[in-house]
């Protein structure tokens, strides 16, 4: 996986689930998408300003981010947002506080 060429994204799924990873599927498109090194956000404070804040700034104090799995496939993603380099670096830290 080339982190410099692979789109880094936040995916929201049903029931407000939020995931971070490296897109392994052409997007935009239809059908399932797969994320490499996928992590999920279990908890984030209001100060993060929702999924958009997680995509722009990344997780911080008060966030609970799960460990990375090799890949995860989403049959029907709700939203796919690009992630800033700053946010990606913070997601990679896997904050759990």
C-alpha positions as CSV (number, residue, x, y, z in Angstrom):
1,X,0.0,0.0,0.0
2,X,1.4,3.4,-1.0
3,X,0.0,5.8,1.6
4,X,0.9,8.7,-0.7
5,X,-1.3,7.5,-3.6
6,X,-4.1,5.8,-1.8
7,X,-7.0,8.0,-0.8
8,X,-7.3,8.4,2.9
9,X,-10.9,8.6,4.0
10,X,-13.5,8.7,6.7
11,X,-16.5,6.5,6.1
12,X,-19.7,6.7,7.9
13,X,-22.0,3.7,8.0
14,X,-25.5,3.1,9.3
15,X,-26.1,3.9,13.0
16,X,-23.6,6.7,12.9
17,X,-20.5,4.4,12.9
18,X,-17.4,6.3,11.8
19,X,-14.3,4.6,10.3
20,X,-10.9,5.7,9.0
21,X,-8.7,4.0,6.5
22,X,-7.0,3.9,3.1
23,X,-9.5,3.4,0.2
24,X,-8.9,0.2,-1.8
25,X,-11.9,0.7,-4.1
26,X,-12.4,3.2,-6.9
27,X,-14.5,6.1,-5.6
28,X,-16.9,7.5,-6.4
29,X,-18.6,4.4,-7.4
30,X,-21.5,2.2,-6.5
31,X,-21.5,-0.9,-4.4
32,X,-19.2,-2.0,-1.6
33,X,-16.0,-0.3,-0.7
34,X,-13.0,-1.7,1.1
35,X,-10.7,0.2,3.5
36,X,-7.2,-1.0,4.3
37,X,-5.8,-0.4,7.9
38,X,-9.4,0.3,9.0
39,X,-10.0,1.8,12.4
40,X,-13.3,2.7,14.0
41,X,-14.2,5.6,16.4
42,X,-16.0,4.2,19.4
43,X,-16.4,7.6,21.1
44,X,-15.5,11.2,20.4
45,X,-16.4,14.4,22.4
46,X,-18.6,17.2,21.0
47,X,-15.5,19.3,20.7
48,X,-14.5,17.1,17.7
49,X,-17.5,18.6,15.8
50,X,-18.7,15.3,14.4
51,X,-17.3,13.2,11.6
52,X,-16.2,16.2,9.6
53,X,-14.0,17.3,12.6
54,X,-12.5,13.8,12.7
55,X,-11.7,14.1,8.9
56,X,-10.2,17.5,9.2
57,X,-8.4,17.4,12.6
58,X,-8.3,13.8,13.6
59,X,-9.1,12.3,17.0
60,X,-7.7,13.8,20.1
61,X,-8.3,13.9,23.9
62,X,-11.4,12.1,24.9
63,X,-11.6,10.0,21.8
64,X,-11.6,6.2,21.7
65,X,-10.2,4.8,18.5
66,X,-10.0,1.1,17.9
67,X,-7.0,-0.8,16.6
68,X,-6.4,-1.2,12.9
69,X,-7.5,-4.3,11.1
70,X,-5.9,-5.3,7.7
71,X,-9.1,-4.5,5.8
72,X,-12.8,-4.0,6.2
73,X,-15.5,-3.9,3.5
74,X,-18.6,-1.8,3.7
75,X,-21.6,-3.0,1.7
76,X,-23.4,0.3,1.8
77,X,-21.4,3.3,3.0
78,X,-23.5,6.3,3.9
79,X,-20.7,8.9,3.3
80,X,-17.1,8.9,2.2
81,X,-15.0,12.0,3.1
82,X,-11.4,12.7,2.3
83,X,-9.1,13.0,5.3
84,X,-6.4,15.6,5.8
85,X,-2.8,14.5,6.3
86,X,-2.9,15.9,9.9
87,X,-6.0,13.9,10.7
88,X,-4.6,10.7,9.2
89,X,-1.5,11.0,11.4
90,X,-3.6,11.3,14.5
91,X,-5.9,8.4,13.5
92,X,-2.7,6.3,13.1
93,X,-1.8,7.0,16.7
94,X,-5.0,5.0,17.7
95,X,-5.9,7.2,20.6
96,X,-7.9,5.6,23.4
97,X,-8.4,7.9,26.4
